[in-house]
Amino acid sequence: MRLATFNLLHGQPVVGADISLSRPPADGFAPPDFTDDGPLRESALLLDADIVGLQEVDAHQPRSGGHHQVDVVADALHAGYWKFVPALLGTPGTERTWVGAGDEHHDDHGAVVAAGPRYGVGLVSRLPVIEWRSTVFDPAPFSLPLLVPASPRPRVLRIPDEPRVAIAAVIQGERFPFTVATAHLSFVPGYNVRQLRQLKRWLSGLPRPVFLLGDFNLPGSLPRRLTGWTPLATMPTYPSTKPRVQFDHVLADGLSGAQLTSVRANALALPVSDHCAVTVDLNL
């Protein structure tokens, strides 16, 4: 079985760290088409994962061609089970023009009214999903300066924090059910620590083994120390061009020694995103 986690950066191609939507054509070549889902499909095919957790995912956003990106990945992988959970309605950015997905309006039947562009996390599985769960974390009440891709060089901008969401799936394995969850945690120090601890408690009653995939915005061995769970991949994942720090993690709880010895992990720079994807192959 192959597990993967991938922060998509809403499907934006990244070359070096200097591509932006405003980059002019050079030497007669047009700038990359950020609305084409081809690079995202290619990335999914290169991952070839049985289960993949996705972060920074767009649904019906003009900036990414109106595509539902979790659907695109599921289609490329021929995966029959997928779920997208929005963290917010609108488009994230330097100004808070969005609202939290929990503030969306519903009709008398519980359906979302005029949801429009959304942004959040997704989970895709080729294996049957028995049960889906999700949870939401409130954003930090302030912004922080962050280094973001821009042209001609990355810039430091103050970015407001966003609501954060996690998805868990109880999956029917060949011999027994197990749990896979994915999350994109806050970039605000302290808030991400609290969210990871809350995730551990939230997953406590679900079938073991449990795998937690995602961009935790916590470096290196810190997620292991905070949870006591086993890291299945220990390698730098960011930035994708010259990885220096690990923000993208795969943690496990409840694996046997024999299962752990089967683990093979890899970090992949793919056609989209400034994060490497992480794959973990193992035999349950």
N, C-alpha and C positions, 0 to 999 in steps of 0.2 A: 504494500500500500504506500502511496505517496501523498504526504501532506505538504501544503505550501501556504505561506503567508506572503502577501504582496500589497504594499502601499502604492496605489495606482497613480497618485498625483493627478487625479481625474483624467487619466489617460493621456497626459501631455508628454510628447516626445522631448527628451532632454539630451542635448549634445554638449559635452562639457558641462557648463552650468550657465550658459549665456543665451539660451533661446527664450524669447518672450513673444507674446502675440503681436507686439508692435515692431518686431525686428524687420527691417526692410529687406527686399531682395538684394542679393549680392552676386556679382559676376554672372548676371543673367538667369540665376536660379531663383525660383519662387521660394518663399519661406515655407516651413512644414505646414501641412493642413491639420490643425488641431481637431477639426470636426470629423475627420476620417477615422472610422473604427478599425481600419485594417491593422495598424500597429498594435492595437489592443488585442485583436484576434491572434496576431502572430505571437504576442507575448504569452497568451494563454496556451497556444499550441506548444511553445517551447517549454512551458512549465509541465504540461502533460500530467497534472496532478489529479488524483482521485477525489481529494477534498482540498479546497482552497479558501482561506480567509482573505477578504479584500477590504482595504481601508482607503479613505479619501475617494469615495465612489460617487459619481454623478448619475442622476436619473433625470432625463428630460431637461438638461441644462443647455441653453444656447451655445455656451462656450465649447461644449463637447458634441455638438451636432444634434442635440436632442435625443441621443441614444440612451437606452437603459443599460448601463455598463455591466451590471451583474448578469442581465439576460444575455448580453454579448458574450461574456466569458463562459456562461453555462452552455450556450449554443456551440461555441468553439470546442468545448471539452466533451460535447455529447452527454452532458450531465442532466439528469431528469429532475434533480431536487436543488432548489436554490431559494434564498430569501434575502431581501434587501430591507434594512431598517433605517429610515432617515434620522439623522441627528437634528437636521434643521430644514426649514422651508425657505428657499431663496438660494443665493450664491454667497459662499464665504469669501471674505476679503478683508481689506484694511478698515472698512466701515461696516458697522453692524446694521445692514439693511435687511437681514433675515430675521425669522422668528424660530424659536425652538419647535421641533416637530410636535411636541406635546401641546403646543398652543394652536394646532390646526383645528379647523372647524369641521364638524360632522353633521350629516343630515339625520333624519329620524331613524334611519336604518343602520347608522354607524359608519356609513361610507364617508371618506374624506371629500370635502367640497373644494373644488378648484385647487388641488394640491400644487400644481405647477412644478417648477424646478425644485429638485430635492438633492440632498447630499448626506452621505452616511457611510455605513459599512454593509458588507454582504458576505454570505457564506454559500458555497457551491459544492455539491456532492454528487458523485456518480453512484454512491451507495445509498440504499433506501434510508430515508429519515423517518423515524418513528414519532418524534416530537420536536417542536421548535419552541424556544424561549427567547426573550429579549429583556434588557434592562437599560435604564437611562441614568446618566449622571449629569447634574447641573454644571454649567460652566463656572469658572472662576470669575469673580465680579470685576476684573480689571484686565488690561492688555499688557503684553510684554513685547520688547523688541526681538525680532526674529530675522535671521538671514534667509532671504528668499531669492529664487532664480530670477534674473532680470538681464536686460541688455544695456550696455555692453559687458556688465559684470554684476554679480549678485549684490543686492542691496539689503540694508537693515531697515525694517519697517516695524512699526508697532501694530500688532495684530490682536484683536479681541479674542478671548477664548470662546470656544463653542461648546454646546452640549455634547456629551459623549455617549455612545451607545455600544452595547455588546450583544452578540447573538450566540446562542448555544443550540446545538442539534444533538439529539440522542439518535445515534446511527446504528442500524442493524448490520453488524459484521457477519462474517462467514460462520462464526461459532458463538458469538455473544454480542450484546449491545455495548457500545462505548459512547463517549461524549467528546464532541469537538466544539470549541468556542472561539470567537474572534472578537477583537476590540481594538479601538484606536483611542489611546488615553491622552489626557491633557498634557500640553507642553509646559504647564505651570508647575514648578517644583513644589512638592508637597501634595498638591491635588492629585498628581498621577500616582503617587505612593498610596494615598488613601483609596483611590479607585481600584488599584491592583489588589489591595487587601480586601476590598468589598467584593471584587470578582471571585476571589478564592472562597469567601464565605458563600456567595451565591451559587457556586458550582459544587458545594460540599455534598449535596444529597443526590447528585446525578450519577449514572452508572460509570464505573471505572473500567479501564483506564480513562482519564480525561486529558485532553490536549487543549492548551490555551495558545492560540496563535495571534500575533498582531504586532502593531507598532505601539510600543508602550511609552515612547519618549523617555525611556530610562536606559542608561548605558550599561553595557557589559554584564557583569555578574549581579547587578543590583536586583533584578527580578527574581533570581534564584534565592538570594538572601532574604528577600521580603516574603516569599511564599514557602520556601523550603521544598519546592518542586524541582524536578530534574530538567536542566536545559538540554535539549536535543540538538541544538546548533550553537556553537560558540565561535563566531567569526564576525568581522566588521561588515556592515551592510549599508553604511551611508558615509559620503555620497556615492552614488553608483559608479561614477567615473574613477574615483580613487578612494575606495572605502577605508575609513579610519576609525569609525565607532559603530557599535552594534545598538541600533534602536529596535530592530525587528527580531522577534523572539518566537521560539516554539518551546513551551514548557509542558511537562507531562507529570501526572501523578497516578500511581497505581500500576506501573509497568513492572513486569518480572525481570530478573537478571538476564534471562535468556532473550527476552524481547529487547532489552537495552543493548545487548551485544549485536543485534541485527541492524542497529541504526546507522544510516549513512546520510550525512547532511552536506548541503552545498548552497552557496550564494551565487545568484545569477544576475548580471546586468542585462536588462531586457530593452526592447525598443521604446518603451515608455517608462517614465518616472525617474526621479532622482534617488530613489531607494532601490537597492538590490532586492529581488525576491529571494526567499529562503525555501528550499525544499528539504524534506526529510523522508527518506525511504526506510521502512521498517516492516517486520513480519510479526503480526499479532497471533 
